[in-house]
Amino acid sequence: EDLQLSMELTTMEQAERNKEYALYTIASLIKIYVDDVKELSGNIIPITDLPGISSIVDSLKTSSNSSIKIAAIDALRFIARPEYNEEIESLFTIASKDSNPIVARNASLALESLKQQ
């Protein structure tokens, strides 16, 4: 019974986990959108015009929850393409200086991965 109780998430923990899932969902939808527009018209939507991108960027810049920041980093990695490298590199560089070492490490690894593309 104690084990079961310890595995239950609080309402706040559930809300934070839902935010993580939302960031991944937004990234998936953005990727589909960008790929479809590219395929149908040959155009690349500027990163600043992507629906939902501000939520990802705001989460990375302002969240106090390291899991949310890491989810935002992962979301940006997922939608990364050469046309977006400059903007995403800038965000990863800022995040690599985060006060949380886990966030900073994830951002540094994402930055290295972006540079190797």
The first five atom37 places (N, CA, C, CB, O) and aatype in JSON, in Angstrom:
{
  "aatype": [6, 3, 10, 5, 10, 15, 12, 6, 10, 16, 16, 12, 6, 5, 0, 6, 1, 2, 11, 6, 18, 0, 10, 18, 16, 9, 0, 15, 10, 9, 11, 9, 18, 19, 3, 3, 19, 11, 6, 10, 15, 7, 2, 9, 9, 14, 9, 16, 3, 10, 14, 7, 9, 15, 15, 9, 19, 3, 15, 10, 11, 16, 15, 15, 2, 15, 15, 9, 11, 9, 0, 0, 9, 3, 0, 10, 1, 13, 9, 0, 1, 14, 6, 18, 2, 6, 6, 9, 6, 15, 10, 13, 16, 9, 0, 15, 11, 3, 15, 2, 14, 9, 19, 0, 1, 2, 0, 15, 10, 0, 10, 6, 15, 10, 11, 5, 5],
  "atom_mask": [
    [1, 1, 1, 1, 1],
    [1, 1, 1, 1, 1],
    [1, 1, 1, 1, 1],
    [1, 1, 1, 1, 1],
    [1, 1, 1, 1, 1],
    [1, 1, 1, 1, 1],
    [1, 1, 1, 1, 1],
    [1, 1, 1, 1, 1],
    [1, 1, 1, 1, 1],
    [1, 1, 1, 1, 1],
    [1, 1, 1, 1, 1],
    [1, 1, 1, 1, 1],
    [1, 1, 1, 1, 1],
    [1, 1, 1, 1, 1],
    [1, 1, 1, 1, 1],
    [1, 1, 1, 1, 1],
    [1, 1, 1, 1, 1],
    [1, 1, 1, 1, 1],
    [1, 1, 1, 1, 1],
    [1, 1, 1, 1, 1],
    [1, 1, 1, 1, 1],
    [1, 1, 1, 1, 1],
    [1, 1, 1, 1, 1],
    [1, 1, 1, 1, 1],
    [1, 1, 1, 1, 1],
    [1, 1, 1, 1, 1],
    [1, 1, 1, 1, 1],
    [1, 1, 1, 1, 1],
    [1, 1, 1, 1, 1],
    [1, 1, 1, 1, 1],
    [1, 1, 1, 1, 1],
    [1, 1, 1, 1, 1],
    [1, 1, 1, 1, 1],
    [1, 1, 1, 1, 1],
    [1, 1, 1, 1, 1],
    [1, 1, 1, 1, 1],
    [1, 1, 1, 1, 1],
    [1, 1, 1, 1, 1],
    [1, 1, 1, 1, 1],
    [1, 1, 1, 1, 1],
    [1, 1, 1, 1, 1],
    [1, 1, 1, 0, 1],
    [1, 1, 1, 1, 1],
    [1, 1, 1, 1, 1],
    [1, 1, 1, 1, 1],
    [1, 1, 1, 1, 1],
    [1, 1, 1, 1, 1],
    [1, 1, 1, 1, 1],
    [1, 1, 1, 1, 1],
    [1, 1, 1, 1, 1],
    [1, 1, 1, 1, 1],
    [1, 1, 1, 0, 1],
    [1, 1, 1, 1, 1],
    [1, 1, 1, 1, 1],
    [1, 1, 1, 1, 1],
    [1, 1, 1, 1, 1],
    [1, 1, 1, 1, 1],
    [1, 1, 1, 1, 1],
    [1, 1, 1, 1, 1],
    [1, 1, 1, 1, 1],
    [1, 1, 1, 1, 1],
    [1, 1, 1, 1, 1],
    [1, 1, 1, 1, 1],
    [1, 1, 1, 1, 1],
    [1, 1, 1, 1, 1],
    [1, 1, 1, 1, 1],
    [1, 1, 1, 1, 1],
    [1, 1, 1, 1, 1],
    [1, 1, 1, 1, 1],
    [1, 1, 1, 1, 1],
    [1, 1, 1, 1, 1],
    [1, 1, 1, 1, 1],
    [1, 1, 1, 1, 1],
    [1, 1, 1, 1, 1],
    [1, 1, 1, 1, 1],
    [1, 1, 1, 1, 1],
    [1, 1, 1, 1, 1],
    [1, 1, 1, 1, 1],
    [1, 1, 1, 1, 1],
    [1, 1, 1, 1, 1],
    [1, 1, 1, 1, 1],
    [1, 1, 1, 1, 1],
    [1, 1, 1, 1, 1],
    [1, 1, 1, 1, 1],
    [1, 1, 1, 1, 1],
    [1, 1, 1, 1, 1],
    [1, 1, 1, 1, 1],
    [1, 1, 1, 1, 1],
    [1, 1, 1, 1, 1],
    [1, 1, 1, 1, 1],
    [1, 1, 1, 1, 1],
    [1, 1, 1, 1, 1],
    [1, 1, 1, 1, 1],
    [1, 1, 1, 1, 1],
    [1, 1, 1, 1, 1],
    [1, 1, 1, 1, 1],
    [1, 1, 1, 1, 1],
    [1, 1, 1, 1, 1],
    [1, 1, 1, 1, 1],
    [1, 1, 1, 1, 1],
    [1, 1, 1, 1, 1],
    [1, 1, 1, 1, 1],
    [1, 1, 1, 1, 1],
    [1, 1, 1, 1, 1],
    [1, 1, 1, 1, 1],
    [1, 1, 1, 1, 1],
    [1, 1, 1, 1, 1],
    [1, 1, 1, 1, 1],
    [1, 1, 1, 1, 1],
    [1, 1, 1, 1, 1],
    [1, 1, 1, 1, 1],
    [1, 1, 1, 1, 1],
    [1, 1, 1, 1, 1],
    [1, 1, 1, 1, 1],
    [1, 1, 1, 1, 1],
    [1, 1, 1, 1, 1],
    [1, 1, 1, 1, 1]
  ],
  "atom_positions": [
    [[0.83, -1.19, 0.0], [0.0, 0.0, 0.0], [0.88, 1.26, 0.0], [-0.94, -0.01, 1.21], [0.6, 2.21, -0.73]],
    [[1.93, 1.26, 0.81], [2.83, 2.41, 0.85], [3.55, 2.59, -0.49], [3.86, 2.24, 1.97], [3.74, 3.72, -0.95]],
    [[3.93, 1.49, -1.11], [4.59, 1.56, -2.41], [3.66, 2.16, -3.45], [5.06, 0.18, -2.86], [4.06, 3.01, -4.23]],
    [[2.42, 1.71, -3.45], [1.43, 2.23, -4.4], [1.23, 3.73, -4.19], [0.09, 1.48, -4.26], [1.16, 4.49, -5.15]],
    [[1.13, 4.14, -2.93], [0.94, 5.55, -2.62], [2.14, 6.39, -3.06], [0.7, 5.73, -1.13], [1.97, 7.51, -3.54]],
    [[3.34, 5.84, -2.89], [4.54, 6.6, -3.27], [4.68, 6.75, -4.78], [5.78, 5.91, -2.72], [5.38, 7.65, -5.25]],
    [[4.02, 5.89, -5.53], [4.11, 5.95, -6.99], [3.07, 6.88, -7.6], [3.96, 4.56, -7.57], [3.13, 7.18, -8.8]],
    [[2.12, 7.34, -6.81], [1.09, 8.23, -7.32], [1.65, 9.64, -7.45], [-0.15, 8.21, -6.4], [2.39, 10.12, -6.59]],
    [[1.28, 10.29, -8.53], [1.73, 11.66, -8.77], [0.75, 12.64, -8.15], [1.87, 11.94, -10.28], [-0.46, 12.42, -8.14]],
    [[1.29, 13.73, -7.64], [0.42, 14.79, -7.14], [-0.2, 15.51, -8.34], [1.21, 15.79, -6.24], [0.21, 15.31, -9.48]],
    [[-1.18, 16.33, -8.07], [-1.81, 17.1, -9.14], [-0.79, 18.0, -9.83], [-2.97, 17.96, -8.58], [-0.81, 18.13, -11.06]],
    [[0.1, 18.6, -9.06], [1.13, 19.47, -9.63], [2.1, 18.66, -10.5], [1.9, 20.2, -8.51], [2.48, 19.1, -11.58]],
    [[2.5, 17.49, -10.03], [3.39, 16.64, -10.81], [2.73, 16.2, -12.11], [3.82, 15.41, -9.99], [3.38, 16.14, -13.15]],
    [[1.44, 15.89, -12.06], [0.71, 15.51, -13.26], [0.65, 16.68, -14.24], [-0.71, 15.04, -12.91], [0.8, 16.49, -15.45]],
    [[0.43, 17.87, -13.74], [0.37, 19.06, -14.6], [1.72, 19.3, -15.28], [-0.04, 20.3, -13.79], [1.78, 19.61, -16.47]],
    [[2.8, 19.15, -14.53], [4.13, 19.34, -15.1], [4.44, 18.26, -16.15], [5.2, 19.31, -13.98], [5.02, 18.56, -17.19]],
    [[4.04, 17.05, -15.88], [4.25, 15.98, -16.86], [3.42, 16.25, -18.12], [3.87, 14.61, -16.27], [3.88, 16.0, -19.23]],
    [[2.21, 16.76, -17.94], [1.38, 17.1, -19.1], [2.02, 18.21, -19.94], [-0.02, 17.53, -18.64], [1.9, 18.21, -21.16]],
    [[2.71, 19.15, -19.29], [3.43, 20.18, -20.03], [4.53, 19.57, -20.88], [4.02, 21.22, -19.06], [4.74, 19.97, -22.03]],
    [[5.24, 18.6, -20.32], [6.28, 17.91, -21.1], [5.66, 17.24, -22.32], [7.01, 16.86, -20.23], [6.18, 17.38, -23.43]],
    [[4.57, 16.52, -22.12], [3.91, 15.85, -23.23], [3.44, 16.86, -24.27], [2.72, 15.02, -22.73], [3.51, 16.6, -25.48]],
    [[2.95, 18.01, -23.81], [2.47, 19.04, -24.73], [3.62, 19.56, -25.6], [1.83, 20.21, -23.96], [3.43, 19.79, -26.8]],
    [[4.79, 19.74, -25.01], [5.94, 20.21, -25.79], [6.32, 19.19, -26.87], [7.13, 20.48, -24.88], [6.62, 19.57, -28.0]],
    [[6.31, 17.92, -26.52], [6.61, 16.88, -27.51], [5.55, 16.84, -28.6], [6.72, 15.51, -26.83], [5.86, 16.64, -29.78]],
    [[4.3, 17.02, -28.21], [3.21, 17.01, -29.19], [3.34, 18.2, -30.15], [1.84, 17.04, -28.48], [3.19, 18.04, -31.36]],
    [[3.61, 19.37, -29.6], [3.79, 20.56, -30.44], [4.93, 20.33, -31.44], [4.09, 21.81, -29.56], [4.8, 20.64, -32.62]],
    [[6.04, 19.78, -30.96], [7.17, 19.53, -31.84], [6.8, 18.55, -32.95], [8.37, 18.98, -31.04], [7.19, 18.74, -34.11]],
    [[6.05, 17.52, -32.62], [5.62, 16.55, -33.64], [4.74, 17.22, -34.7], [4.86, 15.38, -32.99], [4.92, 17.0, -35.89]],
    [[3.82, 18.04, -34.25], [2.93, 18.74, -35.18], [3.7, 19.75, -36.04], [1.81, 19.46, -34.42], [3.44, 19.88, -37.24]],
    [[4.63, 20.45, -35.43], [5.45, 21.4, -36.19], [6.23, 20.67, -37.28], [6.42, 22.15, -35.25], [6.27, 21.12, -38.42]],
    [[6.84, 19.55, -36.93], [7.64, 18.8, -37.9], [6.78, 18.33, -39.07], [8.31, 17.58, -37.22], [7.18, 18.45, -40.23]],
    [[5.61, 17.82, -38.78], [4.69, 17.39, -39.85], [4.32, 18.57, -40.73], [3.41, 16.74, -39.25], [4.33, 18.47, -41.96]],
    [[4.0, 19.69, -40.11], [3.62, 20.9, -40.84], [4.75, 21.37, -41.76], [3.24, 22.01, -39.86], [4.53, 21.62, -42.94]],
    [[5.95, 21.5, -41.2], [7.09, 21.98, -41.98], [7.39, 21.02, -43.13], [8.34, 22.13, -41.08], [7.63, 21.46, -44.26]],
    [[7.39, 19.74, -42.85], [7.67, 18.75, -43.9], [6.61, 18.78, -45.0], [7.75, 17.35, -43.29], [6.94, 18.68, -46.18]],
    [[5.34, 18.9, -44.61], [4.27, 18.96, -45.61], [4.35, 20.21, -46.48], [2.92, 18.89, -44.93], [4.18, 20.14, -47.69]],
    [[4.6, 21.35, -45.85], [4.72, 22.6, -46.62], [5.9, 22.49, -47.59], [4.89, 23.82, -45.68], [5.8, 22.91, -48.74]],
    [[7.0, 21.95, -47.11], [8.19, 21.78, -47.97], [7.87, 20.87, -49.15], [9.38, 21.21, -47.15], [8.25, 21.16, -50.29]],
    [[7.19, 19.78, -48.88], [6.86, 18.82, -49.93], [5.88, 19.4, -50.94], [6.29, 17.54, -49.33], [6.04, 19.2, -52.15]],
    [[4.88, 20.11, -50.48], [3.83, 20.61, -51.36], [4.23, 21.88, -52.11], [2.6, 20.88, -50.56], [3.83, 22.06, -53.27]],
    [[5.01, 22.75, -51.48], [5.3, 24.04, -52.11], [6.78, 24.3, -52.34], [4.73, 25.14, -51.28], [7.16, 25.19, -53.09]],
    [[7.62, 23.5, -51.68], [9.05, 23.73, -51.77], [9.55, 24.82, -50.84], [0.0, 0.0, 0.0], [10.74, 25.14, -50.83]],
    [[8.65, 25.4, -50.05], [9.02, 26.48, -49.14], [9.31, 25.96, -47.74], [7.91, 27.51, -49.09], [8.77, 24.93, -47.31]],
    [[10.16, 26.68, -47.04], [10.43, 26.4, -45.64], [9.84, 27.55, -44.83], [11.97, 26.24, -45.36], [10.15, 28.72, -45.07]],
    [[8.99, 27.22, -43.89], [8.39, 28.22, -43.02], [9.48, 28.74, -42.08], [7.17, 27.63, -42.22], [10.18, 27.93, -41.47]],
    [[9.65, 30.04, -41.95], [10.63, 30.57, -40.99], [10.3, 30.07, -39.58], [10.65, 32.13, -41.02], [9.13, 29.93, -39.21]],
    [[11.32, 29.81, -38.82], [11.11, 29.26, -37.48], [10.23, 30.17, -36.62], [12.46, 29.04, -36.78], [9.44, 29.69, -35.8]],
    [[10.36, 31.47, -36.81], [9.56, 32.41, -36.02], [8.08, 32.38, -36.37], [10.09, 33.81, -36.2], [7.25, 32.88, -35.61]],
    [[7.74, 31.81, -37.52], [6.34, 31.72, -37.95], [5.71, 30.36, -37.66], [6.24, 32.0, -39.42], [4.55, 30.14, -38.0]],
    [[6.44, 29.47, -37.05], [5.91, 28.15, -36.77], [4.86, 28.2, -35.66], [7.04, 27.18, -36.4], [5.1, 28.82, -34.62]],
    [[3.72, 27.56, -35.87], [2.7, 27.56, -34.82], [3.21, 26.79, -33.6], [1.37, 26.93, -35.35], [3.68, 25.65, -33.72]],
    [[3.11, 27.4, -32.45], [3.51, 26.73, -31.22], [4.96, 26.9, -30.82], [0.0, 0.0, 0.0], [5.34, 26.53, -29.71]],
    [[5.78, 27.47, -31.7], [7.21, 27.58, -31.38], [7.44, 28.47, -30.17], [7.99, 28.13, -32.58], [8.36, 28.22, -29.38]],
    [[6.63, 29.5, -30.01], [6.82, 30.4, -28.86], [6.61, 29.68, -27.54], [5.86, 31.59, -28.96], [7.25, 30.01, -26.55]],
    [[5.73, 28.7, -27.51], [5.52, 27.92, -26.29], [6.77, 27.11, -25.94], [4.32, 26.97, -26.44], [7.14, 27.01, -24.77]],
    [[7.4, 26.55, -26.94], [8.62, 25.79, -26.71], [9.73, 26.7, -26.22], [9.05, 25.05, -28.0], [10.41, 26.4, -25.24]],
    [[9.92, 27.82, -26.91], [10.98, 28.76, -26.55], [10.73, 29.35, -25.16], [11.08, 29.9, -27.6], [11.65, 29.43, -24.34]],
    [[9.5, 29.75, -24.88], [9.18, 30.3, -23.56], [9.43, 29.29, -22.45], [7.73, 30.77, -23.52], [9.92, 29.64, -21.38]],
    [[9.09, 28.03, -22.71], [9.32, 26.98, -21.71], [10.8, 26.82, -21.43], [8.72, 25.65, -22.19], [11.21, 26.64, -20.28]],
    [[11.6, 26.89, -22.47], [13.05, 26.76, -22.3], [13.61, 27.95, -21.52], [13.74, 26.64, -23.66], [14.47, 27.78, -20.66]],
    [[13.13, 29.12, -21.82], [13.68, 30.33, -21.22], [13.16, 30.61, -19.81], [13.39, 31.51, -22.09], [13.9, 31.15, -18.98]],
    [[11.92, 30.26, -19.52], [11.32, 30.75, -18.28], [10.91, 29.69, -17.26], [10.14, 31.53, -18.61], [10.67, 30.02, -16.1]],
    [[10.83, 28.45, -17.65], [10.36, 27.43, -16.7], [11.37, 27.25, -15.57], [10.12, 26.1, -17.42], [12.58, 27.3, -15.79]],
    [[10.86, 27.03, -14.39], [11.72, 26.71, -13.25], [11.9, 25.21, -13.11], [11.14, 27.3, -11.96], [12.71, 24.75, -12.3]],
    [[11.16, 24.45, -13.89], [11.21, 22.99, -13.83], [12.23, 22.48, -14.87], [9.79, 22.37, -14.1], [12.07, 22.71, -16.07]],
    [[13.25, 21.8, -14.39], [14.3, 21.31, -15.3], [13.76, 20.3, -16.3], [15.42, 20.68, -14.5], [14.25, 20.23, -17.43]],
    [[12.77, 19.51, -15.92], [12.2, 18.54, -16.85], [11.51, 19.23, -18.03], [11.2, 17.63, -16.13], [11.56, 18.75, -19.16]],
    [[10.88, 20.35, -17.75], [10.22, 21.11, -18.81], [11.27, 21.69, -19.75], [9.34, 22.24, -18.21], [11.11, 21.65, -20.97]],
    [[12.34, 22.24, -19.18], [13.42, 22.79, -20.01], [14.05, 21.71, -20.89], [14.49, 23.45, -19.13], [14.34, 21.96, -22.06]],
    [[14.26, 20.54, -20.33], [14.84, 19.44, -21.11], [13.88, 19.01, -22.2], [15.18, 18.24, -20.19], [14.3, 18.7, -23.32]],
    [[12.58, 18.98, -21.9], [11.59, 18.64, -22.93], [11.61, 19.68, -24.05], [10.18, 18.54, -22.31], [11.45, 19.34, -25.22]],
    [[11.79, 20.95, -23.69], [11.87, 22.01, -24.71], [13.12, 21.83, -25.57], [11.88, 23.4, -24.04], [13.06, 22.02, -26.79]],
    [[14.23, 21.48, -24.95], [15.46, 21.21, -25.7], [15.24, 20.06, -26.67], [16.65, 20.89, -24.74], [15.61, 20.14, -27.84]],
    [[14.63, 18.99, -26.18], [14.34, 17.83, -27.03], [13.4, 18.2, -28.18], [13.74, 16.69, -26.2], [13.56, 17.73, -29.31]],
    [[12.41, 19.04, -27.88], [11.46, 19.47, -28.92], [12.18, 20.25, -30.02], [10.33, 20.33, -28.31], [11.94, 20.05, -31.2]],
    [[13.08, 21.14, -29.6], [13.85, 21.91, -30.6], [14.77, 21.01, -31.4], [14.66, 23.0, -29.9], [14.96, 21.22, -32.6]],
    [[15.35, 20.03, -30.75], [16.2, 19.08, -31.49], [15.39, 18.33, -32.53], [16.86, 18.07, -30.52], [15.87, 18.05, -33.63]],
    [[14.15, 18.0, -32.18], [13.3, 17.23, -33.07], [12.94, 18.02, -34.33], [12.04, 16.8, -32.35], [12.87, 17.46, -35.42]],
    [[12.69, 19.32, -34.17], [12.29, 20.11, -35.34], [13.47, 20.73, -36.08], [11.33, 21.21, -34.92], [13.29, 21.38, -37.11]],
    [[14.66, 20.55, -35.55], [15.85, 21.18, -36.15], [16.02, 20.77, -37.6], [17.11, 20.8, -35.35], [15.83, 19.61, -37.97]],
    [[16.37, 21.74, -38.4], [16.74, 21.55, -39.81], [17.73, 22.64, -40.12], [15.48, 21.59, -40.78], [17.77, 23.65, -39.42]],
    [[18.53, 22.49, -41.14], [19.59, 23.47, -41.42], [19.11, 24.92, -41.46], [20.24, 23.13, -42.74], [19.83, 25.82, -41.04]],
    [[17.91, 25.13, -41.95], [17.38, 26.5, -42.05], [17.14, 27.13, -40.67], [16.09, 26.49, -42.85], [17.04, 28.35, -40.56]],
    [[17.03, 26.32, -39.65], [16.73, 26.8, -38.3], [17.95, 26.79, -37.38], [15.64, 25.97, -37.69], [17.86, 27.21, -36.22]],
    [[19.08, 26.33, -37.89], [20.25, 26.12, -37.03], [20.69, 27.37, -36.28], [21.38, 25.63, -37.86], [21.02, 27.29, -35.1]],
    [[20.69, 28.51, -36.93], [21.17, 29.73, -36.27], [20.33, 30.06, -35.02], [21.15, 30.92, -37.26], [20.88, 30.33, -33.95]],
    [[19.02, 30.04, -35.17], [18.14, 30.35, -34.06], [18.22, 29.3, -32.96], [16.71, 30.49, -34.54], [18.3, 29.63, -31.77]],
    [[18.21, 28.03, -33.35], [18.24, 26.96, -32.36], [19.6, 26.93, -31.66], [17.95, 25.6, -33.02], [19.67, 26.68, -30.46]],
    [[20.66, 27.17, -32.4], [21.99, 27.21, -31.8], [22.06, 28.3, -30.72], [23.07, 27.46, -32.87], [22.64, 28.09, -29.66]],
    [[21.47, 29.43, -31.0], [21.45, 30.52, -30.03], [20.7, 30.11, -28.76], [20.79, 31.77, -30.65], [21.15, 30.39, -27.65]],
    [[19.57, 29.44, -28.92], [18.8, 28.98, -27.76], [19.57, 27.93, -26.95], [17.46, 28.4, -28.2], [19.56, 27.96, -25.72]],
    [[20.22, 27.0, -27.65], [20.99, 25.97, -26.96], [22.2, 26.58, -26.23], [21.45, 24.9, -27.95], [22.57, 26.12, -25.15]],
    [[22.8, 27.58, -26.84], [23.94, 28.25, -26.2], [23.52, 28.9, -24.89], [24.57, 29.3, -27.15], [24.2, 28.79, -23.88]],
    [[22.39, 29.58, -24.92], [21.88, 30.2, -23.69], [21.55, 29.12, -22.65], [20.61, 31.06, -24.0], [21.91, 29.25, -21.48]],
    [[20.88, 28.07, -23.08], [20.49, 27.0, -22.15], [21.7, 26.24, -21.61], [19.54, 26.03, -22.84], [21.64, 25.68, -20.52]],
    [[22.8, 26.22, -22.37], [23.99, 25.51, -21.9], [24.63, 26.21, -20.7], [25.02, 25.38, -23.03], [25.52, 25.65, -20.05]],
    [[24.17, 27.41, -20.41], [24.67, 28.15, -19.24], [23.63, 28.15, -18.11], [25.01, 29.6, -19.63], [23.76, 28.93, -17.16]],
    [[22.64, 27.3, -18.2], [21.59, 27.21, -17.19], [22.19, 26.87, -15.82], [20.53, 26.16, -17.59], [23.2, 26.17, -15.75]],
    [[21.58, 27.35, -14.78], [22.07, 27.08, -13.42], [21.92, 25.62, -13.03], [21.35, 27.96, -12.42], [22.63, 25.12, -12.16]],
    [[20.98, 24.93, -13.67], [20.81, 23.5, -13.4], [21.8, 22.73, -14.28], [19.32, 23.04, -13.66], [21.73, 22.84, -15.5]],
    [[22.71, 21.96, -13.69], [23.73, 21.28, -14.49], [23.16, 20.23, -15.46], [24.72, 20.61, -13.58], [23.76, 19.97, -16.5]],
    [[22.04, 19.67, -15.13], [21.44, 18.66, -16.02], [20.88, 19.34, -17.27], [20.31, 17.87, -15.29], [21.06, 18.85, -18.38]],
    [[20.22, 20.48, -17.08], [19.72, 21.25, -18.22], [20.89, 21.73, -19.07], [18.86, 22.45, -17.75], [20.87, 21.6, -20.29]],
    [[21.91, 22.27, -18.41], [23.09, 22.77, -19.12], [23.75, 21.66, -19.93], [24.1, 23.37, -18.13], [24.14, 21.88, -21.08]],
    [[23.86, 20.5, -19.35], [24.48, 19.36, -20.04], [23.65, 18.94, -21.25], [24.65, 18.17, -19.08], [24.2, 18.69, -22.33]],
    [[22.34, 18.85, -21.08], [21.46, 18.49, -22.21], [21.56, 19.52, -23.33], [20.0, 18.36, -21.73], [21.58, 19.16, -24.51]],
    [[21.61, 20.78, -22.96], [21.73, 21.83, -23.98], [23.08, 21.75, -24.7], [21.55, 23.21, -23.35], [23.15, 21.93, -25.91]],
    [[24.13, 21.47, -23.95], [25.46, 21.35, -24.56], [25.5, 20.17, -25.52], [26.54, 21.18, -23.48], [26.07, 20.28, -26.61]],
    [[24.91, 19.06, -25.13], [24.88, 17.89, -26.02], [24.04, 18.19, -27.27], [24.31, 16.65, -25.28], [24.39, 17.8, -28.38]],
    [[22.93, 18.89, -27.08], [22.1, 19.26, -28.22], [22.85, 20.21, -29.16], [20.79, 19.91, -27.75], [22.73, 20.11, -30.38]],
    [[23.61, 21.11, -28.58], [24.41, 22.06, -29.38], [25.46, 21.32, -30.18], [25.08, 23.11, -28.46], [25.66, 21.6, -31.36]],
    [[26.14, 20.37, -29.55], [27.14, 19.56, -30.26], [26.49, 18.78, -31.4], [27.85, 18.6, -29.29], [27.02, 18.72, -32.5]],
    [[25.36, 18.19, -31.12], [24.64, 17.42, -32.14], [24.22, 18.31, -33.31], [23.4, 16.75, -31.52], [24.3, 17.89, -34.46]],
    [[23.77, 19.51, -33.01], [23.35, 20.44, -34.05], [24.53, 20.83, -34.94], [22.72, 21.7, -33.42], [24.38, 20.93, -36.16]],
    [[25.68, 21.04, -34.35], [26.86, 21.43, -35.11], [27.39, 20.31, -35.99], [27.95, 21.9, -34.16], [28.08, 20.56, -36.97]],
    [[27.06, 19.06, -35.65], [27.55, 17.92, -36.43], [26.65, 17.62, -37.62], [27.65, 16.68, -35.53], [26.99, 16.79, -38.46]],
    [[25.51, 18.27, -37.71], [24.58, 18.0, -38.82], [25.11, 18.55, -40.12], [23.21, 18.6, -38.54], [24.47, 18.41, -41.16]]
  ]
}
